[in-house]
Amino acid sequence: MVFTKEVDLGGKAFSFETGRFAKQADGAIMVRYADTMVLASVVSAREAKEGQDYFPLQVEYREKTAAAGKIPGGFFKREGRPTEKEILSSRLIDRPIRPMFPKDYFNETQVLVTVYSSDMQHDGDILGACAASAALMVSDIPFDGPIAEVRVGRVQGKFIINPTFDELEKSDLDVTVAGTADSIVMVEGESKEISEADMLAALKFGNEYIRILCHAQVELAEMIKRPKRPILLPESPAGLVDAVQELAGLKLKDLSRTVLSKEERSEATGKVYQEVNQALAEKYPDQEEWINHVLHDLEKEAMRSTILDDGKRLDGRGLADIRPITCDVGLLPRTHGSALFTRGETQSLTSATLGTKLDEQILDGLLPETTKRFMLHYNFPPFSVGEVGRVGAVGRREIGHGNLAERALKNLIPTETDFPYTVRVVSDILESNGSSSMATVCAGSLALFDAGVPLRRPIAGIAMGLVKENEKVAILSDILGNEDHLGDMDFKVAGTREGITAFQMDIKIKGITIEIMEKALQQAKEGR
């Protein structure tokens, strides 16, 4: 049986349909907006693998060239590996739905989103996020949604919901915002030095339409009335939690109040983990995973209580304090421009290279072929965090971080008429303890000036964090890696003295309010 729910979104019909396509998936939704159609299918394993202690979620977004009436290029004439655009769109879908799964759900889950029709004016990425949420809502997979995602533009001072590609060309901002009916879950975008007030106004505008789409998904799920599958939670051995608490609780609290470097803290925390496992090995044999799980929770609780109750952070800073910064330029003698930017234990060595129009990158996808004259590439070698790791193809994280830094800088690059060069910036992260993408923005700005690129103004970036327990809220400036891992938010804001040029927010809780966003933006402005 086919079920459909249609709403009006900015004067255009936005429809959800289920029951016609992909009926053997746990859930499937075809979304249509104008003549763009996107199918999302979701499937989740019936039980978690033995020993699984994390949520293995895979999100893949693909664009069929036939959707735009095109045949793929190349020898094989079929779609190949994901393009950079598809990888970035996959991340735009993954990030808002991931926090909505129950904390203890560890079943392997796959979300596949495919563009089957494109009107060449509306991007399929935001439709894909709405389709993925709706597919999870109508499935039996546990999901604390719905969420919806919209894009906001502004042309001649007027906000536009889900602007066309033509409208985005004239817009001074491009904001993708995802949320529930009453809170914000994810934000990403770029702008031409807009103010914090304008940014908040754009989020509020977008949230009105998010509410409409969320209500539509709830109504569609109520039509189908499919019960959610139960979550089978393994129980910890009797007395184990209390035993770990007794052995490690005070030690981890003391560590959270002791100022240590990243390496020293890792060694000290690892020693506590080792001592507790050795002490409980006889009483609780083969329970190392459970013991480490409890220790991780205690470590998280200790750090969060130190921040909320004492107003102090792991490295002794206050909530709004910035780590020491050093900047050097011209270190690489044969590059056109170079810079070394160090903030605390995060360091970026960045180069800038100028080329001709022949060096522009050719972009080929659903849209007509175009070129790009400013590129930023971000590399994150394993030695930057003191680890041995895989070296090879660029990962999704590196593509996402590079894209954010590129968007932060690109609107300050002079026009082709004023500066007829192709520009490539490459950031190699040599050390990382939080906010390496924002270090890339700062190093990129310095390297571009060193290369003689006449940027209108310097650009800087900062990563904000959040620790929230009920009514207690602490907003952190220039977060460490541990504060990102154990906290509730990672909100990166880049810009000039005049305004914001790029932003990206991800959270681990079910959503945050506009009021918290406002405080974070103001604190970020002071830090920037």
C-alpha positions in Angstrom: 0.0 0.0 0.0 1.3 3.4 -0.9 1.3 6.2 1.7 2.0 9.9 0.7 2.4 13.1 2.7 2.7 16.4 0.9 3.4 19.9 2.4 4.0 23.3 0.9 7.6 24.5 1.3 8.3 28.0 0.1 5.5 27.8 -2.5 6.6 24.4 -3.9 5.2 21.0 -3.1 7.5 18.8 -0.9 6.2 15.2 -0.8 7.2 12.0 1.1 6.1 8.7 -0.4 6.6 5.1 0.9 5.2 1.7 -0.1 6.0 1.9 -3.8 9.8 1.7 -3.9 12.3 -0.7 -2.2 9.7 -2.6 -0.2 12.2 -5.2 1.1 14.3 -2.5 2.9 13.5 -1.9 6.6 12.3 1.6 5.5 12.3 3.5 2.2 11.1 7.0 1.2 11.0 8.8 -2.1 11.1 12.5 -1.6 10.1 14.9 -4.4 10.7 18.6 -4.5 9.9 20.3 -7.8 11.4 17.8 -10.3 14.2 16.5 -8.1 13.5 13.0 -6.7 15.6 11.3 -4.0 15.2 7.8 -2.6 16.5 6.9 0.8 16.5 3.2 2.0 17.5 2.1 5.5 18.4 -1.4 6.7 19.7 -2.5 10.1 21.0 -5.8 11.3 18.7 -7.7 13.7 21.4 -7.9 16.4 24.7 -6.4 17.2 27.9 -8.3 16.6 29.4 -9.9 19.7 31.7 -7.4 21.5 30.4 -4.4 19.5 30.7 -1.3 21.7 30.0 1.5 19.1 27.4 2.3 16.5 28.4 1.2 13.0 26.4 3.6 10.9 27.1 3.9 7.1 25.6 6.7 5.1 26.1 6.8 1.3 24.8 9.5 -1.0 25.1 9.0 -4.8 23.9 11.0 -7.8 22.9 9.0 -10.9 24.0 10.8 -14.0 20.8 9.6 -15.7 18.9 11.8 -13.2 20.0 14.8 -15.3 19.8 13.1 -18.7 23.6 12.5 -18.9 25.9 9.6 -19.7 29.0 9.2 -17.4 32.3 10.1 -19.0 35.4 7.9 -19.0 36.0 4.5 -20.7 33.6 2.4 -18.7 30.6 4.8 -19.0 29.2 4.1 -15.5 29.3 5.8 -12.1 32.6 5.2 -10.3 33.8 5.9 -6.8 32.1 8.7 -4.9 32.9 12.3 -6.0 33.9 14.9 -3.4 30.5 16.4 -3.7 28.9 13.0 -2.9 31.2 12.5 0.1 30.3 16.0 1.5 26.6 15.3 0.9 26.9 11.9 2.7 28.4 13.8 5.7 25.5 16.3 5.6 23.1 13.4 6.0 25.1 11.4 8.5 25.8 14.2 11.0 22.2 15.2 11.9 20.8 11.6 12.1 23.6 10.0 14.1 22.8 11.7 17.4 19.1 10.6 17.1 19.8 6.9 17.5 19.6 5.5 21.0 22.8 5.5 23.0 23.0 1.8 23.4 22.0 0.8 19.9 25.0 -1.0 18.3 23.4 -2.9 15.3 25.1 -2.3 12.0 22.9 0.2 10.1 23.1 1.3 6.4 21.5 4.4 4.9 21.6 4.6 1.1 20.5 7.8 -0.5 20.2 8.1 -4.3 19.2 11.0 -6.6 17.1 9.5 -9.4 15.8 12.8 -11.0 17.4 16.2 -10.9 15.8 19.4 -12.2 19.3 21.0 -12.2 18.1 23.7 -9.8 17.6 22.0 -6.4 20.4 20.0 -4.7 19.6 16.5 -3.6 21.6 16.6 -0.4 19.0 18.3 1.8 16.2 16.2 0.3 18.3 13.2 1.1 18.6 14.1 4.8 14.8 14.5 5.0 14.2 11.2 3.1 16.7 9.4 5.4 14.9 10.6 8.5 11.5 9.7 7.1 12.7 6.2 6.1 13.9 5.7 9.7 10.6 7.0 11.1 8.5 4.5 9.0 10.9 1.6 9.7 11.1 -0.6 12.9 14.7 0.7 13.5 14.9 2.6 16.9 15.2 6.3 16.0 14.5 9.3 18.2 13.6 11.6 15.3 12.4 13.0 13.1 14.9 15.6 11.9 14.7 17.7 8.8 17.2 19.7 6.8 16.8 22.8 4.8 19.1 25.3 3.0 18.7 29.1 3.6 19.9 31.8 1.2 19.5 35.6 1.2 19.2 37.7 -1.9 18.8 41.5 -1.5 18.2 41.2 2.2 15.4 38.6 1.9 15.8 35.1 3.2 14.9 32.2 0.7 14.2 28.6 1.7 15.9 26.0 -0.4 17.2 28.5 -3.0 17.9 27.3 -6.5 21.4 27.2 -7.8 20.7 30.4 -9.7 19.5 32.1 -6.5 22.6 30.9 -4.6 24.8 32.6 -7.1 23.3 35.9 -6.0 23.1 35.0 -2.3 25.4 36.4 0.4 25.0 33.3 2.5 24.5 29.5 2.0 23.4 27.9 5.3 22.4 24.3 5.7 20.6 23.8 9.0 19.1 20.5 10.4 17.0 20.1 13.5 14.1 18.7 15.2 10.8 20.5 15.6 12.1 22.5 18.5 15.9 22.4 18.4 19.0 22.6 16.2 21.1 19.5 15.5 23.5 20.6 12.8 24.6 23.7 10.9 27.0 24.2 8.1 27.6 26.8 5.5 29.4 29.9 4.2 28.7 33.6 4.0 30.1 36.9 2.8 31.1 38.3 6.2 27.6 38.3 7.7 27.0 39.4 11.3 26.1 37.0 14.2 22.6 38.6 14.3 22.1 37.8 10.6 23.3 34.2 11.2 20.8 33.7 14.0 18.0 35.2 11.9 18.8 32.7 9.1 18.7 29.8 11.6 15.4 30.9 13.0 14.0 31.3 9.5 15.1 27.8 8.5 13.8 26.3 11.7 10.2 27.4 10.8 10.3 25.1 7.7 12.1 22.3 9.6 9.1 22.2 11.9 6.8 21.7 9.0 8.9 18.9 7.6 9.2 17.2 10.9 5.4 17.3 11.5 4.9 15.8 8.1 7.2 12.8 8.9 5.4 12.2 12.2 2.0 12.1 10.4 3.4 9.7 7.8 4.7 7.4 10.5 1.3 7.5 12.3 -0.4 6.4 9.0 1.8 3.3 8.9 1.9 2.6 12.7 4.9 0.2 12.6 6.3 -0.7 16.0 10.0 -0.2 16.8 12.1 -3.3 17.5 13.3 -3.7 21.1 16.9 -2.9 22.0 18.5 -5.9 23.7 20.9 -4.5 26.2 23.6 -6.7 27.7 23.8 -6.4 31.5 27.1 -5.7 33.3 28.2 -8.4 35.8 26.8 -7.9 39.3 28.9 -5.4 41.3 31.3 -4.5 38.5 30.3 -0.9 38.2 30.6 -0.3 41.9 34.0 -2.0 42.0 35.3 0.1 39.2 33.9 3.3 40.8 35.6 2.5 44.1 39.0 1.8 42.4 39.1 4.6 39.9 36.4 7.3 40.7 38.6 9.6 42.8 41.7 9.0 40.7 40.0 10.1 37.5 38.5 13.2 39.3 41.9 14.2 40.5 43.3 13.7 37.0 40.6 16.0 35.5 41.7 18.7 37.9 45.4 18.3 37.2 47.0 20.3 34.4 48.8 17.9 32.0 49.9 17.9 28.4 48.0 15.6 25.9 50.7 12.9 26.1 51.0 13.1 29.9 47.2 12.8 30.3 47.0 9.9 27.9 49.7 8.1 29.9 48.2 8.8 33.3 44.7 7.8 32.2 46.1 4.7 30.5 47.8 3.7 33.8 44.5 4.0 35.7 42.8 1.8 33.1 45.6 -0.8 33.4 45.6 -0.8 37.2 41.8 -1.3 37.4 41.9 -4.1 34.8 44.6 -5.9 36.7 42.9 -5.5 40.1 39.6 -6.9 38.8 41.0 -9.6 36.4 40.5 -12.4 38.9 37.1 -11.5 40.1 35.8 -10.5 36.7 37.7 -12.6 34.1 37.2 -11.8 30.4 35.3 -8.6 31.3 37.9 -6.1 30.1 35.4 -4.5 27.6 32.9 -3.9 30.3 35.5 -2.5 32.7 36.9 -0.1 30.1 33.3 1.0 29.2 32.6 1.9 32.9 36.0 3.7 33.1 35.3 5.7 30.0 32.0 6.9 31.6 33.7 7.8 34.8 36.4 9.7 32.9 33.7 11.6 31.0 31.8 12.4 34.1 34.9 13.7 35.9 35.9 16.1 33.1 32.3 17.4 32.7 31.9 18.0 36.5 35.2 19.9 36.7 34.1 22.2 33.9 30.5 22.7 35.2 31.2 22.9 38.9 34.7 24.5 39.0 34.7 26.4 35.8 38.1 24.9 34.9 39.3 22.9 32.0 41.8 20.0 31.5 44.7 22.4 30.7 43.8 24.8 33.5 42.2 27.5 31.2 39.0 29.3 32.0 36.0 28.6 29.8 36.7 31.5 27.3 40.5 31.4 27.3 42.5 30.7 24.1 45.7 28.6 24.0 49.0 30.3 23.3 49.5 31.1 19.6 52.6 31.4 17.5 52.8 32.3 13.8 55.7 32.0 11.3 55.7 32.8 7.5 58.1 32.2 4.7 59.6 29.0 6.2 59.6 27.1 3.0 62.0 28.9 0.6 60.8 27.5 -2.8 57.0 27.7 -2.2 55.1 30.8 -3.3 53.8 31.3 0.2 54.0 29.3 3.5 53.0 29.6 7.1 53.3 27.6 10.3 50.5 28.2 12.7 50.6 26.7 16.2 47.8 27.0 18.8 48.5 25.0 21.9 49.3 21.4 20.8 47.7 21.9 17.3 49.9 22.9 14.4 49.4 23.4 10.7 52.1 23.8 8.1 50.5 25.4 5.1 51.6 26.3 1.6 50.0 28.5 -1.1 50.7 28.1 -4.8 49.7 30.3 -7.7 48.9 29.0 -11.2 47.3 30.0 -14.4 43.7 29.5 -15.7 44.9 26.1 -17.1 45.4 24.9 -13.6 41.7 25.4 -12.6 39.9 22.3 -11.4 37.3 20.9 -13.7 34.0 19.9 -11.9 31.8 17.4 -13.6 28.6 16.0 -12.0 24.9 16.4 -12.5 25.3 20.1 -13.3 26.9 21.4 -16.4 30.7 21.2 -16.3 32.4 24.1 -14.4 35.8 25.1 -13.1 37.2 26.1 -9.7 40.0 28.6 -9.3 40.6 28.3 -5.5 41.3 25.0 -3.9 42.3 24.0 -0.4 43.5 20.5 0.5 43.8 19.3 4.1 46.0 16.4 5.2 46.0 14.6 8.5 48.9 12.2 8.8 48.8 9.7 11.7 52.0 11.0 13.3 50.1 14.3 14.2 48.4 12.4 17.0 51.4 10.1 17.8 49.9 7.1 16.1 50.8 4.5 13.5 48.1 4.5 10.9 47.0 4.0 7.3 48.6 6.3 4.7 46.9 6.5 1.3 43.7 7.8 -0.2 42.2 10.9 1.4 39.5 10.1 4.0 36.0 11.6 4.4 37.1 13.5 7.5 40.0 15.2 5.6 37.7 16.1 2.7 35.2 17.6 5.1 37.7 19.6 7.1 39.4 20.8 3.9 36.0 21.9 2.4 35.2 23.9 5.6 38.5 25.7 5.5 38.1 26.4 1.8 34.7 27.9 2.3 36.1 30.1 5.1 38.7 31.6 2.8 37.3 31.6 -0.7 35.0 34.6 -0.4 38.0 36.8 0.5 39.9 35.8 -2.6 39.9 38.7 -5.1 37.8 38.3 -8.3 39.4 36.8 -11.4 39.3 40.3 -13.0 41.4 41.7 -10.2 43.6 38.7 -9.6 43.8 36.3 -12.6 45.4 33.4 -10.9 44.4 29.9 -9.8 45.3 29.4 -6.1 45.9 26.1 -4.3 46.4 26.0 -0.5 47.6 22.8 1.1 47.5 22.3 4.9 49.5 19.5 6.6 48.5 19.0 10.2 51.8 18.3 12.1 50.2 18.2 15.6 46.6 17.8 16.6 44.9 18.4 19.9 41.6 20.0 18.9 40.5 22.3 16.1 42.9 21.4 13.3 40.5 22.7 10.6 40.4 26.1 12.3 44.2 26.1 12.5 44.1 25.5 8.8 42.0 28.6 8.3 44.5 30.7 10.2 47.6 29.2 8.5 45.9 29.4 5.1 45.2 33.1 5.6 48.9 33.7 6.5 50.2 31.6 3.6 48.0 33.5 1.1 49.3 36.8 2.3 52.9 35.5 2.2 52.2 34.4 -1.5 51.1 38.0 -2.3 47.4 37.2 -2.7 45.6 40.5 -1.8 43.0 39.2 0.6 40.6 41.9 1.7 41.1 41.1 5.3 42.8 38.4 7.5 40.6 35.4 8.4 40.7 33.4 11.6 38.8 30.4 12.9 37.9 29.0 16.3 36.2 25.8 17.6 33.6 26.2 20.3 32.5 23.4 22.7 29.6 22.7 25.0 29.0 20.8 28.2 25.4 20.6 29.2 23.8 18.8 32.1 20.1 19.7 32.7 20.1 23.4 33.3 23.8 23.7 33.7 25.6 25.0 30.5 29.2 25.7 29.9 30.4 27.1 26.5 34.1 26.5 25.8 36.4 28.5 23.5 39.2 26.8 21.5 38.4 23.2 22.6 40.9 20.4 23.1 40.6 17.0 21.6 39.3 15.5 24.9 36.7 18.3 25.2 35.5 17.5 21.7 35.3 13.8 22.5 33.7 14.0 25.9 31.7 17.1 25.4 28.3 17.8 23.6 29.2 20.1 20.7 31.8 21.0 18.2 31.0 24.4 16.7 33.6 25.8 14.3 33.2 29.5 13.3 35.6 31.3 10.9 35.6 34.9 9.8 37.1 38.3 9.8 36.7 41.3 12.1 33.7 42.3 9.9 31.7 39.1 10.0 31.4 35.3 9.6 32.7 33.5 6.4 32.1 29.8 7.3 30.7 27.7 10.1 30.0 24.1 11.0 28.2 22.7 14.1 27.8 19.1 15.2 26.4 17.8 18.5 26.2 14.6 20.4 22.9 15.4 22.2 19.4 15.5 20.8 19.6 19.3 20.0 20.4 22.7 21.3 18.4 25.9 21.5 18.9 29.2 19.6 19.8 30.8 22.9 22.8 28.5 23.3 23.8 29.2 19.7 23.6 32.9 20.3 26.0 32.7 23.3 28.4 30.4 21.4 28.5 32.8 18.4 29.2 35.8 20.6 32.0 34.0 22.5 33.4 32.8 19.2 33.5 36.4 17.9 35.5 37.5 20.9 37.9 34.6 20.4 38.2 35.2 16.7 
